[in-house]
Amino acid sequence: MTPEEIKGTYKRTFGTDDGQKVLEHMEARFYLNTSTYSSEVTDTAYREGQRTVVLFIKNMLADWDQKLKDQINE
C-alpha cells in the first residue's frame, strides 16, 4: 500500500461515528491529555508507549498538507 492508501484507510476507519468514539476512548484510556508519570520507571515507559500509539493514529488522521498550505498563506 502507498502512504496515501494507508492514510485513507485510517481516515475511513476512524472517520465514522463509531471510529470517533473508539478514538475518544483510547485518548482517555491511554493518557493522551494526562500525565504518564509513575514512580515506577517501567510503568511510565509503558504508559508513554500506549500514548504514542494514540498520537500516531491522530497524526495519520491529520490533514498535514492543508495545515502546511494554511501556514504558508499566513
Buried (B, 14 or more C-beta within 10 A) or exposed (E): EEEEEEBBEBBEBBEEEEBEEBBEEBBEEBBBEEEBEEEEEEEBEEBBEBBEEBEEBBEBBEEEEEEEEEEEEE
